[in-house]
Amino acid sequence: MFLFPNLKKYEKAKSLPEIEVTEREFIKLMVESGETEDKAKFHATMSKGLGSAVMIGKQMVKIKV
């Protein structure tokens, strides 16, 4: 069993372009990628609070402050 199953995803994320969007745009992108609106809002809150980027499709998306 591999101890860190998401390590490959992490390595891929480091090489993706990062864009900054509004919170509304962030939620819209997540919903378009297949997430529920509630989960998208949760991720937006966490990303905004931590100041981190989230991989959505083939880009890293960060909420503008």
C-alpha positions as CSV (number, residue, x, y, z in Angstrom):
1,M,0.0,0.0,0.0
2,F,1.3,3.4,-0.9
3,L,1.5,5.7,2.1
4,F,0.8,9.0,0.3
5,P,-1.7,8.4,-2.5
6,N,-2.1,12.1,-3.4
7,L,1.6,12.7,-3.7
8,K,1.5,12.5,-7.5
9,K,-1.4,15.0,-7.5
10,Y,0.7,17.3,-5.4
11,E,3.7,17.1,-7.7
12,K,1.4,17.9,-10.7
13,A,-0.2,20.9,-8.8
14,K,3.2,22.5,-8.3
15,S,3.7,22.8,-12.1
16,L,0.3,24.2,-12.9
17,P,-0.4,27.9,-13.6
18,E,-1.9,29.9,-10.7
19,I,-4.7,32.4,-11.2
20,E,-6.5,34.7,-8.8
21,V,-10.3,35.0,-9.0
22,T,-13.2,36.4,-6.9
23,E,-14.9,34.1,-4.4
24,R,-18.0,33.9,-6.7
25,E,-15.8,32.9,-9.7
26,F,-14.0,30.3,-7.5
27,I,-17.3,28.7,-6.6
28,K,-18.5,28.8,-10.2
29,L,-15.3,27.0,-11.4
30,M,-15.7,24.3,-8.7
31,V,-19.3,23.7,-9.6
32,E,-18.4,23.5,-13.3
33,S,-15.8,20.9,-12.5
34,G,-18.4,18.7,-10.9
35,E,-18.5,19.6,-7.2
36,T,-21.7,20.4,-5.4
37,E,-22.4,24.1,-4.5
38,D,-22.2,23.4,-0.8
39,K,-18.8,21.7,-1.2
40,A,-17.6,24.5,-3.5
41,K,-18.6,27.1,-0.8
42,F,-16.8,25.1,1.9
43,H,-13.6,25.0,-0.2
44,A,-13.9,28.7,-1.0
45,T,-14.1,29.5,2.7
46,M,-11.1,27.3,3.6
47,S,-9.0,28.6,0.7
48,K,-9.8,32.2,1.5
49,G,-9.1,31.7,5.2
50,L,-5.8,29.9,4.6
51,G,-4.7,32.0,1.6
52,S,-4.1,28.8,-0.4
53,A,-4.7,27.8,-4.0
54,V,-6.9,24.8,-5.0
55,M,-6.4,22.7,-8.1
56,I,-9.5,23.0,-10.3
57,G,-9.1,21.3,-13.6
58,K,-5.7,22.1,-15.0
59,Q,-5.0,25.3,-13.0
60,M,-4.4,26.4,-9.4
61,V,-7.1,28.8,-8.4
62,K,-6.7,31.3,-5.5
63,I,-9.2,33.8,-4.2
64,K,-8.3,37.5,-4.5
65,V,-8.0,39.2,-1.1
